[in-house]
Amino acid sequence: MKTILLNPGPVTLSERVRSALLGPDLCHREVEFATLQDGLRRKLMAVYDLPADAWGATLLTGSGTAAVEAMITSLVPRDARVLVAENGVYGERMSRIAETYGIATTRIRAPWGERLDLEAIATALRATPHSHVAVVHHETTTGRLNDLAALASVCKETGARLLLDGVSSFGAEDIDFEAWGIDACAATANKCLHGVPGTAFVMLRRAALAAAAVSRSVYFDLRDYLAKQDGQGTPFTQSVQTFYALDAALDEFFAAGGQPARQQLFQSRMATVRATLARLNVRALLATDETSCALHAFELPEGRDYPTLHDALKARGFIIYAGQGALSERVFRISAMGDISADDMARLCRALEEVLAT
Ligand SMILES: Cc1ncc(COP(=O)(O)O)c(C=O)c1O
């Protein structure tokens, strides 16, 4: 029986992406690698139609956190301050990264699952100059899709620019790079784009990176990556096989209709799961219009514990995902990411009914 991953990455792979991992042995200093890397960078720019004169894609070998760490440490100028808008694990992690590097940081925390505290953010921005506001787009902790249009209008008043953790939204959610004042967006291959773990990337506004003029890290210095990758090189050894896989995943992504199609696909999968669970009296944590298309959190029904639910679904071929921290006793999560067929979805609904109807 095939196991379907309903955790938010790594995802269930298509056969084409899996086979791509077996591509030819390749040295990262050969012209074939440069061609592969150039193609990947162009395809990533095409996901949101970013113009090459103003933007650049930088590819790193690492997980999503590597891309977020590279973004924060490379974009916040040395004498500047960043405000981190937190409402979950990944917002809090952005603060931890900034503080670890000694970057002046203002943390504005909202409870997990709640909206960002825009009033407190506006007050802090007016009181002290901040070059950037760092925020998670889809806070995977709860499935909340943060309202970046509203945040952007608060930021505009003081000229603060956005650093976006798009790790679990890039490729599926709408991202308005210009209207939202985004300077950089960090993301990864193995979530909404359906690649494999190992490749992460940062979409960079070239002028913002140049203006920051800062290097706080050797491995995460995006100025080095951008300059070398623009010149068809790479500062360090890249994970060649995961590049092959991302390339195949992006070809499938565009053939299927790109970001709007991926968003619709995820929305329809989540609507099916929500409707099935609603019939079983399982409540969603957040309303659909506040939740990302890629993952929803659900309240554990009275008298059910997560490990038992997980194991019963695993025995039927589905891996669900636990809540984090204080939510671990209260919620479970289901993601729509990955190569999941209509048959798999029908089987999932039957499995949920079998396990939860009694
Ligand atoms: C929004 C967000 N940011 C960052 C990360 C960290 O990614 P990784 O575990 O690949 O380092 C995750 C992982 O799920 C995430 O969902």
PDBQT file of the ligand as one rigid body, heavy atoms in Angstrom, charges set to zero:
ROOT
HETATM    1  C1  LIG A 401       6.376  28.659   7.525  1.00  0.00    +0.000 C 
HETATM    2  C2  LIG A 401       7.582  27.805   7.757  1.00  0.00    +0.000 A 
HETATM    3  N1  LIG A 401       8.772  28.384   7.923  1.00  0.00    +0.000 NA
HETATM    4  C3  LIG A 401       9.889  27.682   8.122  1.00  0.00    +0.000 A 
HETATM    5  C4  LIG A 401       9.844  26.304   8.190  1.00  0.00    +0.000 A 
HETATM    6  C5  LIG A 401      11.107  25.533   8.441  1.00  0.00    +0.000 C 
HETATM    7  O1  LIG A 401      11.405  24.721   7.376  1.00  0.00    +0.000 OA
HETATM    8  P1  LIG A 401      12.486  23.530   7.529  1.00  0.00    +0.000 P 
HETATM    9  O2  LIG A 401      11.914  22.563   8.525  1.00  0.00    +0.000 OA
HETATM   10  O3  LIG A 401      12.504  23.011   6.122  1.00  0.00    +0.000 OA
HETATM   11  O4  LIG A 401      13.751  24.135   7.951  1.00  0.00    +0.000 OA
HETATM   12  C6  LIG A 401       8.630  25.632   8.047  1.00  0.00    +0.000 A 
HETATM   13  C7  LIG A 401       8.559  24.166   8.125  1.00  0.00    +0.000 C 
HETATM   14  O5  LIG A 401       7.518  23.550   8.124  1.00  0.00    +0.000 OA
HETATM   15  C8  LIG A 401       7.469  26.410   7.814  1.00  0.00    +0.000 A 
HETATM   16  O6  LIG A 401       6.285  25.809   7.665  1.00  0.00    +0.000 OA
ENDROOT
TORSDOF 0
